[in-house]
Amino acid sequence: MVRPVRIIWISAVVVNIAGLALFVLLKNQWFFQGFFMDILNIMLLQMLGIPSVALIVVSLLLLKYYRKPPGWAGYTGIFIMIAALLWIAGYFLFFSWLMVFGNAR
């Protein structure tokens, strides 16, 4: 596999893990704020957290055991997976940012 693609893929996995961890750690403050925010966060965690963990596990397994993708189709799949990882991480980081700075008005 081309080294820059591998580095981008690893950084996308790290950003996704950081976004998921930050969301889960900041979600705990809303348990005491009210029932409505707790329901929204649980739904968001179910809709995006489960696919995020699945993509992280698949990415780590592919990075460990899969050395060279078969042609351009393999690289297309890798770039789609990187885009999905960064898209989900963007949602987690955005909602974490809203949890921290949303009530600062």
Summary of the structure (lengths in Angstrom):
residues: 105
radius of gyration: 16.1
end to end distance: 47.9
largest distance: 52.0
contacts: 283
relative contact order: 0.19
helix: 87%
strand: 0%
